[in-house]
Amino acid sequence: MAKAGQLAIQREEFGYVQRSAWRQADRLHEEVIDLDSPFSVSLAAGTHLYTFVLIGDQNAGKSTFLHSFACYQDENYLELSSLLPVLSSSFLNTRFLPEGDNRRAIDEPPFLDTDIARGTIAMVLDDFAFFVEEHNLDHSLVLDLPKGTRFVVVQFIEFGGDHLDQLMDASLIGSQRIADIVERSREMLRECRKIVYFVNGHTLFRDAAEQGCLHAASMATLERRLAFLNSSLLPADVGVMVHMTRPPAALSPETAAHILASTRAALHISGEDDASSAASTTAAAAVDAPELSAAERAARVLAAVLSGLRARHAWHLNLSERVTCADQVDPFSGSLVPEAIVNTLACMFRTEMMKSGVGQAQPDLFAAQHMLACYKEPERRLLPPDDTLDMFLDQEAFRDYLDDLHFSEAPVPILLQRFHHVALRLAAAGLAVLDHAASAHAPLRITVVGGVAFTNVKAGEASSYTCCAGSDGGGAAGSDCIDYVSGDQSNSGSGDNSGCSVRVRFPTFVPLMRVVESYFSHNVPGELWLDAARPLFAGTQDPELYAQLEAAATALGAKVVELLPLSAVNTTPQEAAAGGAAGGAGAGSDSLQAWHLWLWMAEEYALAQRLLRREQQPSAVRLPLPQNGVSPAQRDALLAFLEGSGFARVEGGKMNSAAGDNDNDNVVVYDIIVE
């Protein structure tokens, strides 16, 4: 597979990364549902996710297997795609380095010395059903899928040998950054149910004929790692399939029987252990069968040894009794072996490891990262006819971005469909703000000390944030509307939601934007994480990142002070709005824009304070102001701006309970005090 050597290597803050992706463009267009369709929301919910964790020996073909589904340059890829029709596939390979470590990227080409890698394949349900039927798999894999399933995504997460050793021995970590990554990997292992252990047969059977037993160091590593998987870290019902690659080219029946007996003795596997394991006894009787190939015989030797170890240690692992054996790459030509690749995948589905669930957190994480990347391309947000920059990102701009995307971790239609939901989750987490009621600002309550209080949050909106209007023109939910409550969908089952519009923006102040980027994945590609049981956008406890946030908040406070004098001009925002309606520009238009800019910075300052305080709901924030305070003219101009920009005066300086309860989790209202 020489083409894999052409994979670009990128140096990132966390280390090195390789990426590759393939998309069946013609079929993807067939599968895209128009967003105006009443069935569009069902697409995101109609994806079923199977996840397998791959671990094992060095140079055992784990990364090769993951990359094979995206290795479209290979001469045999067309044959592979005919055996397993996929809509899209992706491959991500990473190597993490501590701060200041400049080791070379690759020890043995074509792949990085993997710490964590990820591969995905996405299929339509009909093609997955064909795969199940063709390989005589259990029909329940299809029949028991949730109603409405249209897509099946198979995901592989690889833990490299060094990373697995760090999971087993914390003294090998040596860096806070690596420690954070290891902890997330540990959390992921706690949730997994399906593990495939790749064994390097060339190393395991190295000099086996001369030594009379399996390679002692390799067996010790295998035994130690299986014992770790059997520890309390993993669920009791976790399934483990063992797959051997690079098997010995020659292994006679007599040699196999001798190796098996000698290895049992070296590992202290007794006859009682054999007697307690029917698989071990059966395999022992079969390793010298003359009709077996060398690879099949080697696999049976290993299966018998593992079965004896399981009985001796009383492991609760659901260890597959059969060891599969195949090479995914031809050792002579370096090209893919499509039949072996698909058969290996089929074996994974044939084992007792099929307790799968629908993973919605992962597409959300992918969508969030791409929304951030899209927002950082301002040309996506230019408004006709004069190319005015829109501060907010909508789904249409996100659609254009995805159309131009060369690498997609999940099917593009799924990413697109998650836009509304993810925008709300980002706002709830304090990593972005929504355009509240098309006001060009987040939900705000502004108290001008010595004046009055204003809010752009109307009565009732805090109890149910409505992203489209009902037939009565208000915010009531109906069959043709979707309400989002606490960041989740309600009434999402049916109805035309084409009128639904959510717009989101990220911080524009660069230091704060950098912190938000780090909050997504702590400088590690989000494609790696399952995040099934943890908050999707959980912050980090890294003191260095927290210090960056403090510095960003301080600098942002200075920016708020700096911009305020610029907005104190002779023409008030009300007059500017009237001039703009009459076709005028000039100083009034500049004044209006200056007030909007100042208020956007004030919003971001409040957001930064919320992140510093780690608040679910933000408490009131007093804006930093010039030493001599706000002049009467500035205060009057601010009040006029708010009144002319859709903000409502709050009676008595207090909002009513429906709109102003900051203990309410449904709408994040930022409370800003100007004194």
C-alpha positions in Angstrom: 0.0 0.0 0.0 2.6 2.5 -1.1 0.0 5.2 -1.6 -0.3 5.5 2.2 3.2 6.9 2.2 1.8 9.9 0.4 -0.3 10.9 3.4 0.6 14.4 4.5 1.9 14.9 8.0 0.9 18.0 9.8 2.6 19.4 12.9 0.0 20.6 15.4 0.4 22.0 18.9 -0.3 18.5 20.4 2.1 16.6 18.1 1.6 15.1 14.6 -1.5 14.2 12.6 -2.3 12.4 9.3 -5.7 12.6 7.6 -7.4 11.0 4.7 -11.0 10.9 3.5 -13.1 9.6 0.6 -16.6 10.5 -0.5 -18.7 8.8 -3.1 -19.9 12.1 -4.6 -22.6 10.7 -6.9 -24.3 8.6 -4.1 -24.0 11.4 -1.5 -26.0 13.6 -3.7 -28.7 10.9 -4.0 -28.9 10.7 -0.3 -29.1 14.4 0.6 -32.5 15.4 1.7 -33.5 18.9 0.8 -33.6 21.1 4.0 -37.0 22.4 2.9 -38.4 18.8 3.1 -40.6 18.0 6.1 -38.5 14.9 6.6 -35.1 16.6 6.9 -34.8 16.4 10.7 -35.2 12.7 10.6 -31.9 12.3 8.8 -29.8 13.2 11.8 -31.8 11.0 14.1 -31.7 8.1 11.6 -28.0 7.3 12.0 -27.0 4.2 13.9 -23.4 4.0 15.2 -21.3 0.9 15.8 -17.9 1.5 17.5 -15.0 -0.9 17.8 -11.8 -0.2 19.8 -8.6 -1.5 18.3 -5.5 -2.2 20.4 -2.6 -4.6 20.1 1.0 -5.1 19.1 3.2 -2.7 17.2 3.2 -3.1 13.4 0.2 -5.5 13.6 -1.8 -3.7 10.9 -4.2 -1.6 13.0 -3.6 1.7 11.2 -3.5 -0.2 7.9 -6.9 -1.6 8.5 -8.4 1.8 9.5 -6.8 3.5 6.5 -7.8 0.9 3.9 -11.4 2.2 3.7 -10.2 5.7 2.7 -7.2 4.6 0.6 -8.9 5.5 -2.7 -5.5 5.7 -4.5 -4.9 2.0 -4.1 -5.2 -0.1 -7.3 -7.7 -2.5 -5.6 -9.9 0.2 -4.0 -12.6 -0.2 -6.6 -12.9 -3.9 -5.8 -13.1 -3.0 -2.1 -15.9 -0.5 -2.7 -17.8 -3.1 -4.7 -17.6 -5.5 -1.8 -18.5 -2.8 0.8 -20.4 0.1 -0.8 -19.8 3.2 1.3 -21.0 6.7 1.1 -17.9 8.2 2.8 -14.9 7.1 4.9 -12.3 8.9 6.9 -9.0 8.2 8.6 -7.2 10.2 11.3 -3.9 9.3 12.9 -2.3 11.2 15.7 0.9 11.1 17.7 1.0 13.2 20.9 4.2 14.8 22.1 4.9 16.6 25.4 5.6 20.3 25.2 9.0 21.0 23.6 9.4 17.4 22.3 10.6 17.6 18.7 11.0 13.9 17.9 10.6 12.9 14.2 7.1 12.1 13.0 7.5 8.5 11.8 9.7 5.7 13.1 8.5 3.2 10.5 6.6 4.4 7.4 4.0 4.9 6.1 2.1 5.7 9.3 2.8 7.7 12.4 3.8 5.8 15.5 0.1 5.9 16.6 -1.1 7.1 19.9 -4.8 7.4 18.9 -6.2 6.8 15.4 -9.8 6.9 14.1 -11.5 5.5 11.0 -15.1 5.6 9.9 -17.2 4.2 7.2 -20.8 5.4 6.5 -23.3 3.3 4.6 -27.0 3.6 3.7 -29.1 1.0 5.5 -29.7 -1.1 2.3 -26.0 -1.5 1.7 -25.4 -2.5 5.3 -28.2 -5.0 5.0 -26.5 -6.4 1.9 -23.2 -6.7 3.9 -25.1 -8.6 6.7 -26.8 -11.0 4.2 -23.6 -11.6 2.1 -21.6 -12.7 5.2 -24.3 -14.7 6.9 -24.4 -12.3 9.9 -27.2 -12.2 12.4 -30.2 -10.5 10.8 -31.0 -8.8 14.1 -28.2 -6.4 13.2 -30.6 -4.9 10.7 -34.0 -5.9 12.1 -33.4 -4.5 15.6 -32.2 -1.1 14.5 -34.3 1.8 15.7 -37.3 2.8 13.6 -36.3 5.4 11.1 -32.7 4.3 10.7 -31.4 5.3 7.3 -27.6 5.3 7.8 -25.1 3.0 9.5 -21.8 4.4 10.6 -19.0 2.0 11.7 -16.3 3.7 13.7 -12.9 2.3 14.7 -10.8 3.9 17.5 -7.2 2.7 17.7 -5.1 3.0 20.8 -1.4 2.6 19.9 0.9 0.5 22.1 2.6 3.5 23.8 -0.7 5.1 24.6 -2.1 1.8 26.0 1.0 1.5 28.2 0.3 5.1 29.5 -3.2 4.0 30.3 -1.8 1.1 32.3 1.1 3.0 33.9 0.7 6.6 34.8 4.4 7.0 35.4 5.0 6.9 31.7 2.9 10.0 31.0 5.3 12.7 31.8 3.2 15.7 30.7 0.0 17.4 31.9 -1.2 17.7 28.3 -0.7 13.9 27.8 -2.3 13.3 31.1 -5.5 15.1 30.0 -5.6 13.0 26.8 -5.0 9.7 28.7 -7.8 10.6 31.1 -10.2 11.1 28.2 -9.1 7.8 26.7 -9.7 6.1 30.0 -13.3 7.5 30.1 -13.8 6.2 26.6 -12.6 2.7 27.5 -15.1 2.7 30.4 -17.9 3.0 27.9 -16.7 0.6 25.2 -18.2 -2.8 24.7 -16.3 -4.1 21.6 -12.5 -4.4 21.5 -10.4 -6.0 18.8 -6.8 -7.0 19.7 -4.4 -7.1 16.8 -1.5 -9.6 17.2 1.7 -9.4 15.1 2.1 -13.0 14.2 5.6 -12.4 12.7 6.8 -11.2 16.1 4.9 -13.8 18.2 6.1 -16.8 16.1 9.6 -15.3 15.6 12.1 -18.1 16.0 9.3 -20.3 17.4 10.6 -23.4 15.6 14.1 -23.0 17.0 13.0 -21.9 20.5 10.1 -24.4 20.8 7.6 -21.8 22.1 6.0 -18.5 21.4 8.1 -15.3 21.8 8.3 -14.8 25.6 8.3 -11.0 25.6 5.4 -10.8 23.2 3.4 -13.2 25.2 4.1 -11.4 28.4 3.0 -8.1 26.8 -0.2 -9.8 25.5 -1.0 -11.3 28.9 -0.3 -8.1 30.8 -2.6 -6.1 28.4 -5.4 -8.6 28.6 -5.2 -8.5 32.4 -5.5 -4.7 32.2 -8.6 -5.0 30.0 -10.0 -7.4 32.6 -9.5 -4.9 35.4 -12.3 -2.9 37.0 -11.7 -0.2 34.4 -13.9 -2.0 31.8 -17.4 -3.3 32.0 -17.8 -6.9 32.9 -19.4 -7.8 29.6 -16.8 -6.3 27.3 -16.2 -8.4 24.3 -12.6 -9.0 23.0 -11.9 -10.4 19.6 -8.3 -11.4 18.7 -7.1 -10.9 15.2 -3.7 -12.1 13.9 -1.8 -10.4 11.0 1.5 -11.4 9.4 1.2 -15.1 10.4 4.2 -17.4 9.8 4.5 -18.6 6.2 5.3 -22.2 7.3 4.3 -24.1 10.4 4.2 -27.9 10.4 1.7 -29.9 12.5 4.4 -31.3 14.7 6.0 -27.9 15.3 2.6 -26.4 16.2 1.9 -29.1 18.7 5.3 -28.7 20.3 5.0 -24.9 20.4 1.6 -25.1 22.1 2.8 -27.6 24.8 6.0 -25.6 25.5 4.1 -22.3 25.7 1.6 -23.7 28.1 4.4 -24.9 30.4 6.2 -21.6 30.2 3.0 -19.7 31.2 2.1 -22.2 33.9 -1.1 -23.3 32.3 -2.1 -26.5 34.0 -4.1 -29.5 32.9 -6.9 -28.2 35.2 -7.0 -25.0 33.3 -7.2 -27.0 30.0 -10.0 -29.1 31.5 -12.0 -26.0 32.4 -11.8 -24.7 28.9 -13.4 -26.7 26.2 -12.0 -24.4 23.6 -8.5 -25.0 24.7 -8.9 -28.7 24.6 -10.5 -28.6 21.2 -7.8 -26.4 19.8 -5.1 -28.5 21.2 -6.5 -31.5 19.4 -6.8 -29.6 16.1 -3.5 -27.7 15.7 -1.9 -30.8 14.1 -4.7 -31.3 11.6 -3.0 -31.8 8.2 -5.6 -29.9 6.2 -4.8 -26.6 8.0 -2.8 -23.8 6.4 0.1 -22.4 8.4 -1.9 -19.3 9.2 -4.9 -21.3 10.4 -2.6 -23.5 12.5 -0.9 -20.5 14.1 -4.3 -18.9 14.9 -5.4 -22.2 16.7 -2.2 -22.3 18.7 -2.8 -18.7 20.0 -6.5 -19.4 20.6 -5.6 -22.4 22.8 -3.0 -20.4 24.8 -5.4 -17.5 25.4 -8.2 -19.9 26.4 -5.9 -21.5 29.0 -4.8 -18.1 30.3 -8.4 -17.0 30.7 -9.2 -20.1 32.7 -6.1 -19.8 34.8 -6.7 -16.1 35.7 -10.5 -16.4 35.9 -10.8 -13.5 33.5 -14.4 -12.2 33.1 -13.6 -10.9 29.6 -15.9 -12.1 26.9 -12.9 -13.4 24.9 -13.7 -14.8 21.5 -12.8 -18.5 21.4 -11.6 -18.2 17.8 -8.6 -16.2 16.7 -9.1 -14.7 13.2 -6.2 -14.4 10.9 -5.7 -12.3 7.7 -3.4 -9.7 6.1 -5.2 -6.6 4.8 -2.2 -5.8 2.5 -0.4 -8.1 0.1 3.2 -8.5 1.5 4.7 -8.5 -2.0 2.8 -5.8 -3.9 1.8 -3.6 -1.0 -1.7 -3.3 -2.4 -5.0 -3.8 -0.5 -6.5 -7.3 -0.2 -10.2 -6.3 -0.4 -11.7 -9.7 0.5 -9.5 -10.0 3.6 -10.5 -6.5 4.8 -14.2 -7.1 4.4 -14.0 -10.6 6.0 -12.2 -9.1 9.0 -15.0 -6.5 9.4 -17.5 -9.3 9.1 -15.8 -11.2 11.9 -16.1 -8.2 14.1 -19.9 -8.3 13.6 -20.0 -12.0 14.0 -18.5 -12.1 17.5 -20.4 -11.7 20.8 -19.8 -7.9 20.9 -22.9 -6.4 19.4 -24.4 -4.3 22.2 -24.5 -1.1 20.2 -26.3 2.2 20.7 -27.0 5.4 18.7 -24.3 7.9 19.2 -25.6 11.5 18.8 -22.9 13.3 20.8 -20.2 12.6 18.2 -21.9 14.1 15.1 -22.6 17.1 17.4 -19.0 17.5 18.2 -18.0 17.3 14.5 -20.6 19.8 13.6 -19.5 22.2 16.3 -15.9 22.1 15.2 -16.8 22.7 11.5 -19.2 25.5 12.6 -16.2 27.2 14.3 -14.0 26.7 11.2 -16.8 28.1 9.0 -17.2 31.1 11.2 -13.4 31.9 10.9 -13.9 32.3 7.1 -15.6 35.7 7.0 -16.2 35.6 3.3 -18.9 33.0 4.1 -20.9 35.7 5.9 -21.0 38.5 3.4 -24.5 39.9 2.8 -25.6 41.2 -0.6 -25.8 43.6 -2.2 -22.8 45.5 -0.7 -21.0 42.6 1.0 -21.7 43.8 4.5 -20.2 41.4 7.0 -22.8 39.5 9.0 -21.7 38.9 12.6 -23.8 35.7 12.8 -23.5 32.3 11.0 -26.7 30.7 9.7 -27.4 27.2 8.2 -27.2 28.4 4.6 -23.6 29.7 5.0 -22.8 26.4 6.8 -24.2 24.4 3.9 -21.9 26.3 1.5 -18.9 25.6 3.7 -19.7 21.9 3.8 -20.1 21.7 0.1 -16.5 22.9 -0.3 -15.2 20.6 2.4 -12.5 18.1 1.4 -12.5 16.1 4.7 -15.6 15.1 6.5 -15.7 12.9 9.5 -19.4 12.1 9.2 -21.8 12.3 6.2 -22.3 15.9 5.3 -26.1 15.7 5.5 -25.8 14.7 9.2 -23.5 17.6 10.0 -25.8 20.0 8.3 -28.9 18.7 10.1 -27.2 19.1 13.5 -26.7 22.9 13.0 -29.7 24.2 14.9 -29.2 21.7 17.8 -25.5 22.3 18.1 -25.9 26.1 18.0 -28.1 26.0 21.0 -25.8 23.7 22.9 -22.8 26.0 22.2 -24.8 28.9 23.5 -25.8 26.9 26.6 -22.1 26.0 27.2 -20.9 29.6 27.0 -18.8 29.0 23.8 -21.0 31.1 21.5 -24.0 33.4 21.5 -27.3 33.3 19.6 -28.9 36.1 17.6 -31.8 36.6 19.9 -35.0 37.4 18.0 -33.0 38.8 15.1 -31.8 41.7 17.3 -28.1 41.2 16.2 -27.3 40.5 19.9 -27.4 37.7 22.4 -30.2 37.5 25.0 -29.3 40.5 27.2 -30.5 42.5 30.2 -28.7 45.8 30.5 -29.0 48.0 33.6 -27.8 51.6 33.2 -27.2 52.8 36.8 -28.9 56.2 37.2 -31.2 55.4 34.2 -33.4 52.4 33.6 -33.1 48.7 32.6 -33.6 47.3 29.2 -33.9 43.7 27.8 -34.3 42.1 24.5 -35.8 39.0 26.1 -39.6 39.2 26.0 -42.0 37.6 28.4 -42.3 33.9 28.0 -39.1 33.5 26.0 -37.0 32.3 28.9 -39.4 29.3 29.5 -39.3 28.1 25.9 -36.9 29.5 23.4 -38.8 29.5 20.1 -36.7 29.6 17.0 -39.6 30.1 14.6 -43.0 31.8 14.8 -46.3 30.0 15.1 -49.3 30.7 12.9 -50.4 33.5 15.2 -47.1 35.3 14.7 -46.0 34.8 18.3 -43.8 32.2 19.9 -46.3 29.5 20.5 -45.3 26.0 19.4 -47.4 24.2 16.9 -47.2 21.4 14.3 -45.3 23.7 11.9 -42.8 24.9 14.5 -39.9 23.5 16.6 -39.3 24.7 20.1 -35.9 24.1 21.8 -36.1 23.6 25.5 -32.9 23.4 27.6 -30.9 22.9 24.4 -32.9 19.9 23.3 -35.6 19.4 20.6 -39.2 19.1 21.5 -42.0 18.6 18.9 -39.3 17.4 16.5 -41.2 14.5 15.2 -43.0 16.0 12.3 -44.0 19.2 10.6 -42.4 21.6 8.2 -39.7 23.5 10.0 -38.5 25.4 7.0 -39.3 28.7 8.8 -37.0 27.8 11.7 -33.9 30.0 11.9 -31.1 29.9 14.4 -28.1 32.1 14.0 -24.9 31.8 16.1 -21.7 33.7 16.5 -18.4 32.9 18.2 -16.2 35.5 19.9 -14.5 37.9 17.5 -11.9 39.1 20.1 -8.9 37.0 19.0 -7.5 36.0 22.5 -11.0 34.8 23.6 -11.5 33.0 20.3 -8.3 31.0 20.9 -9.5 30.0 24.3 -12.8 28.8 22.9 -11.0 26.8 20.2 -9.0 25.1 23.0 -12.2 24.4 25.0 -13.5 22.3 22.1 -11.0 19.5 22.5 -8.1 20.9 24.5 -5.9 21.1 21.4 -6.7 17.5 20.3 -8.7 16.7 17.2 -12.3 16.2 18.3 -12.7 13.4 15.8 -11.0 11.1 18.3 -13.4 11.3 21.2 -16.6 9.4 21.8 -17.8 11.7 24.6 -20.8 9.4 25.2 -21.0 10.0 28.9 -19.4 13.3 29.5 -20.6 16.8 28.7 -20.1 17.6 25.1 -18.3 20.8 25.6 -16.7 20.3 29.0 -14.0 22.7 30.0 -10.5 21.8 31.0 -8.9 22.1 34.4 -5.6 22.9 32.7 -4.1 25.9 34.7 -2.3 27.1 31.6 -5.5 27.4 29.6 -7.3 29.0 32.5 -4.5 31.6 32.7 -5.0 32.3 28.9 -8.7 32.8 29.7 -7.9 35.3 32.5 -5.6 37.2 30.2 -8.2 37.3 27.4 -10.9 38.6 29.8 -8.6 41.3 31.1 -7.7 42.4 27.5 -11.3 42.3 26.6 -12.2 44.6 29.5 -9.7 47.1 28.2 -11.3 46.8 24.8 -14.7 47.7 26.2 -13.2 50.8 27.8 -11.4 51.7 24.6 -14.5 51.5 22.4 -16.9 53.3 24.6 -15.6 56.9 23.8 -15.8 56.2 20.1 -19.6 55.8 20.4 -20.1 59.1 22.2 -20.9 61.3 19.1 -23.3 64.0 18.5 -25.8 62.0 16.5 -27.8 59.5 18.6 -28.6 56.0 17.4 -32.3 56.9 17.1 -31.4 59.7 14.7 -29.0 57.4 12.9 -31.8 54.8 12.5 -34.1 57.4 11.1 -31.4 58.7 8.7 -30.7 55.2 7.6 -34.3 54.6 6.8 -34.3 57.7 4.6 -31.3 56.5 2.8 -28.7 58.6 4.7 -25.4 57.3 5.9 -22.8 59.7 7.3 -22.1 60.2 11.0 -25.4 58.7 12.2 -24.7 55.4 10.5 -21.2 55.3 11.9 -22.6 56.0 15.4 -25.1 53.1 15.2 -22.4 50.7 14.1 -20.1 51.9 16.9 -22.8 51.2 19.5 -23.4 47.7 18.1 -19.6 47.0 18.1 -19.3 48.2 21.7 -22.2 46.0 22.8 -20.8 43.0 21.0 -17.6 43.4 22.9 -19.6 43.8 26.1 -21.4 40.5 25.4 -18.0 38.8 24.9 -16.7 40.3 28.1 -19.8 38.8 29.9 -19.2 35.5 28.2 -15.6 35.4 29.3 -16.6 36.2 32.9 -19.0 33.3 32.8 -16.3 30.9 31.6 -13.9 32.1 34.3 -16.6 31.5 37.0 -17.6 28.2 35.4 -21.2 29.2 35.6 -24.1 27.2 34.1 -26.2 30.4 34.2 -24.3 33.7 34.1 -24.5 36.1 37.0 -24.5 39.8 36.6 -21.4 41.4 35.2 -20.4 45.0 35.9 -18.6 46.4 32.8 -15.2 48.0 33.2 -15.5 51.7 32.3 -13.3 54.8 32.2 -12.0 56.1 35.5 -14.4 59.1 35.3 -17.3 56.8 34.6 -20.0 57.3 31.9 -20.8 60.8 31.0 -24.4 61.9 31.0 -24.2 62.3 27.2 -22.9 58.8 26.8 -25.6 57.4 29.1 -28.3 59.2 27.2 -26.9 58.0 23.8 -26.8 54.4 25.2 -30.4 54.5 26.3 -31.5 55.9 23.0 -29.6 53.2 21.2 -31.2 50.4 23.2 -34.7 51.9 22.7 -34.1 52.3 19.0 -32.7 48.8 18.5 -35.5 46.6 19.7 -34.8 46.5 23.4 -37.7 46.7 25.8 -37.8 49.0 28.9 -38.1 46.9 32.1 -40.6 48.3 34.6 -39.0 49.4 37.8 -35.6 48.2 36.6 -36.5 44.5 37.0 -37.6 41.9 34.5 -40.7 39.9 35.1 -40.2 36.3 36.3 -40.7 34.7 33.0 -38.0 36.7 31.2 -35.6 37.5 34.0 -35.1 34.3 36.0 -31.4 33.5 35.6 -31.9 30.2 37.4 -33.9 29.1 34.3 -31.8 26.8 32.2 -33.6 27.3 28.9 -32.3 30.6 27.7 -28.9 32.0 28.7 -29.5 35.7 29.5 -26.5 37.9 30.0 -27.0 40.5 32.7 -24.8 43.6 32.1 -24.5 46.6 34.5 -23.3 49.9 33.2 -22.5 52.4 35.9 
